[in-house]
Amino acid sequence: MRKNISNNVMSIILSMSSLTLNLEFNKSNVEKIKCICDALSNEYRVRSLLILEKDGRMPLDAFHKEAEKMKIYNNIETSYRNLEILVASGLLTKTYDSKSKKLVYEINKSLFEVGK
């Protein structure tokens, strides 16, 4: 993690695996940054981001199978709750896939740089 402070704007760059999150915050977006930091304060939610980064768009049931394999979440309700926290923070997006008729979760590419 790198921190830069200049002109009353603080920037934090967090890199994990092939995801890079660059947060610049000032007085106008402190609450949004707090929400993101709260979401990232849980190791399992960070690991959830890595699952989604690796596998792309995933419905809850497919995500939960991967999370169980990695021993992150034991039940699907916990997977759901934590994905919803990540959605509320803006780190994930949730859309409806009309083909599979399921809600799918994916990394919010407007916040992350995704590189391989």
N, C-alpha and C positions, 0 to 999 in steps of 0.2 A: 504494500500500500504506500502510495506517495501522496504527500500533502504539499500544496502550494498556496501561499497567501499573498495576494497583491490587490491593491485598490479596493479594499474591503470586500473582496470576493475570495472565498476559500474554495479550493478545488481538491477533491479526493479522487484518486485513480485506484481502483481495486481490480486486480487481475487474478483470474483463477482459470485453470485449464486454458481453454481458448476463448474465454469470455472476458471482456474488459468493460468495466462500468466506470464512466467518468462523470462525477457529480460536481457541478459548480453551484455553490449556493451563496445567497445573500439574504438580506432582510425579507425579501418578498417570497422566498420559497423555503423557509426554515421548516415549516410544518410538513411539507412534502418530503424533505430530506430526512426528517425525524421518522416518518412513516417507513421510508426505505431502510433506514438503519435499524429500526425495530424489526423489520421483516428479516434482515440479514443477521440479526443477533442470535438466531437459532441455527445450529450446525446442520440440522436435518433439512431445513429450508434451503440452505446453501447447497447441500447435496442434491436437493430436488431440482435446483436450477441446472446442475450438471447433467442430470438425467435428461431433462428437456433439451439442453443444448446438444447432447449427443444424438438423441432420437428425433428431434424436431417436434412437430405438432403431435400431441397425444391426447386421447380421451382419458378420462379418469381411470377406467378399468385397466387400460394398458400401462398407464403411469404407475398405478398401484402394484401391478405385477412386478415391474422393475424395482420399485421401492422395497417391496418384500424381499426380492432377491438380494438387495444390498443391505437388508436388515435396517431400513430406515423407519418404515411404518408397519405396524402389525395389522391394522384394520383400515378398511377403505374410508371410514368416516374421518379418521385422523389425516389420511392423505388429502381428502377433500378440504378439510378445514385449513390445512397448511397451504394448499394451492390457492385457496380463496384469500388468504392473508397476502400471498405474493401478488395476486391479481389486484387487491385493494391498494397495495403499495405502488402499483404501476410496473412492477418488474416482469409480470406475465400479462398476456392478453388471453381472453377467453372468447371463443367464437363458436357459432353453431355450424357444424358440417352437415349440409343437407344430404350428402351422399350416404354417410354412415348414420345420420340422424342422431348424432351425439354432440355434446359440447366438447371442444378440444382446447387444450392449453398450449401456449407456446411462449418463448422468450419474447419480450417486447424489444424488437430490434431498434426502436428509436432511442432506447436508453443504453443498449449494449453494442459494443463492437464484437462481432463474432468472426474469429479467424481460425484457420486450421493450421 
